[in-house]
Amino acid sequence: MSEPQLTGLQKRASKYIDKAISYQLRPGEMIEGHFIGFDKTNIDRAVIQMSNAADRTTLPLMTVVNYFEGVEDEEENGGV
């Protein structure tokens, strides 16, 4: 059986799997955890393993990619 083909966005995101993410959804509401992979029921969602090991949530995959690419840009430019 072959592996399902990754979308272009999933390919971009795959290099960030197992990296920590700290993302503010709205004022006073943070998501902190690790990007662990892709939602099996919705290819446009990323699964985040929350700091509390029993909890998981999903975020839009584009949000996760933008977050990590923004972090890389900050690191390359010496931070903000």
Number of C-alpha atoms within 10 A of each C-alpha: 3 4 5 6 8 12 11 9 13 19 11 14 21 16 11 18 15 14 12 17 19 12 15 11 10 8 6 6 9 11 18 16 22 19 24 18 19 22 17 10 7 11 14 17 20 25 21 26 22 20 13 9 8 7 10 15 14 19 18 15 22 15 14 21 19 12 15 17 15 12 14 13 13 12 11 9 9 8 9 6
